[in-house]
Amino acid sequence: MAKPPKKPTLTPRAQAAQEERRAREAEALRENLRRRKQQARRRDAAEAEKT
């Protein structure tokens, strides 16, 4: 019977780097969302002032 292939494993250092990257990406996405919401609010306020 054939053995199932081994899953690749990360070294502790590589795993820590991957977690740090994911944390940075998550923070960047949250900041981007905040910025987009702020832009939308400003656009809505500008539209309200025009009318």
N, C-alpha and C positions, 0 to 999 in steps of 0.2 A: 504494500500500500504506500502511496506517495505521501510525503509529509507536506502539510500546508506551508505555503511560503511565510517566512518571518516578516512581521511588520517592521518597517524602519522605526528606530527609536532615536530620540534626540538626547544629546548629552545634557547634563544639567545646565551647562553654560548656554547651550543653544536654546534650551527650553526657556531659560530666564530671558534671553534676548527676544524670543518670540512673544513672551508675555508682555515685555516692555513695549514692543512694537504695537501689539494689540491695544494696550492702554493708551499709547500716544495717538493711535488712529481713532479710538473711541473719543478721546478728548477733542481731537480736531473736528470730528463729526458733530459733537455737541456745540462747539464754538461756532461752526458753520451754520448750524441750525439757529442758534441765537442771533447771529448776524442777519440771516435771511428773514427771521421774524421781525427784527428791528427795521429792516428795510421795508418790509410789507406795511408795518405800522406807519412809517413815515410817508409812504406812498398814499395810504388811506387818509392820513391827516391832510396831506397836500390836496387830495381830491375833495375832501370835505370843505377846505378853505375856498376852493375855486367856486363852489356852488353857493 
